[in-house]
Amino acid sequence: MSEIRFDRLHNKYVIIAPERQHRPNLPKRERVQTPKKCPFCEGNEVLTPPEIFALRENAANTKGWHTRVVPNLYKAVQIETQTSSVREGFFESVSGFGAHEVIIDSPCHSCTMTELGSEGIEKWLRTMIVRINDLQKDKRLVSLQLFKNSGKAAGATQEHPHSQVIALPIVPMKQLEFLQRNAEYYHLHGRGIVEDVVYNEKMARTRVVAENDIFVAYAPYASFFAFEIIIAPTKVLSSLSQCSREELKTLSLLLEDVFAKLEVQLDIFDFNIAFYMAPLNENFENEAYMRDIEQNFTFYIRIMPRIYTLGGFELPTEMAMNSVAPEMAAKLLREAKL
C-alpha cells in the first residue's frame, strides 16, 4: 500500500508506491571501453589544463598519479572574474565569480567505486579535503558543492570516473533554507536535524544498511530515489574536512561496503553522489546561522541511484514516486551476498 511520507531533512514529500515495481525493467548499464584519447586517463595529461593538485610522488602533469584536480574546461563560474553585482530595476545578478574544478578520481577509466577499493576511495576523499581547505582560504567563496555524476542518466558527460567542485560567492536558496530550519531546530531541541535523524534511524534499525563506530549508512525514511542511501557521522562534524585520518579510513571502508551491496542488487548503475556540508565562509546571507554551526550542523553524503527517470509529476511538484520502499531496499542491501 502506498504512503505519502515527509522528508524532514530536505523538506519534501515523497510518495512510496511499491505497486509501481511491476513496471517494465530498465536496461542495465554496460561497462565502458577505454578510448585512446580520454583526457582523464593516465598518459593523456597534456589533454587537460595544468593540474591544480594531485596525489603523486613525482612531477606535476606527468604519469604516476593517484588523483588529479584540474580546472573544468567548461566552467560554470571562473575564479579570474572580478566580484560585482548589478541591479536593473526589479532584476539583480552577480558576476560569474567562483571556482569550478574536476577531480579525476583514479587513473582507471572503467573502475566502479567498489573496484577503487577502500584505499582508492580514501585517496579520493583526501583530495576533496585538500580542495575544501584551499578554497576556504578565499573569503569571497561562501558555499561549496562536491558532487559526482556517474553514467548518462546521472548527467555525466565523461565516462572516466570523476567528481566536481563548485565554490560560489553566494549560498544557494535551498541551502540557506536548510540553515534556517536547522538553526531553529537546534535552538528548540539542542540538537541539529541530521543528528536527530541519524539517532532515530539507528533506533529504528529497519532502514540501516551498514554501520561502524563512527558512521552509519541508511535508506532514508522518505527516500526520493529507489535504493537511495545516506551516510552520516554519529557525532557532529560540520564538514568532510573535519574528519581525522582514521575517520576517513573508516568512512572509505563503509563507502566500499555500501557500493558493493548496491552493485549486488543493481549491477553497474548510474548514480549521483552529493556532499552536504556547512558553508565555507560567512557572509551577510548566512551570518545569523554561523555562530553555532560547529554544534548543530552535521555533514552527510547522499548516494542517489538513477535507475528511474524523473517525469512530469516529479519536476513541477518536487515530489518523487519511489517504487522501492526504503525498508525493503535496506533489507535487500543488508542481505546482499558479497
Secondary structure, 3 states (H helix, E strand, C coil): CCEEEEECCCCEEEEECHHHHHCCCCCCCCCCCCCCCCCCCCCCHHHCCCCCEEEECCCCCCCCEEEEEEECCCCCCECCCCCCEEEECCEEEECCECEEEEEECCCCCCCCHHHHHHHHHHHHHHHHHHHHHHHHCCCCCCEEEEEEEECHHHCCCCCCCEEEEEEECCCCHHHHHHHHHHHHHHHHHCCCHHHHHHHHHHHHCCCEEEECCCEEEECCCCCCCCCCEEEEECCCCCCHHHCCHHHHHHHHHHHHHHHHHHHHHHCCCCEEEEEECCCCCCCCCCHHHHCCHHHHCCCEEEEEECCCCCCCCHHHHCCEEECCCHHHHHHHHHCCCC
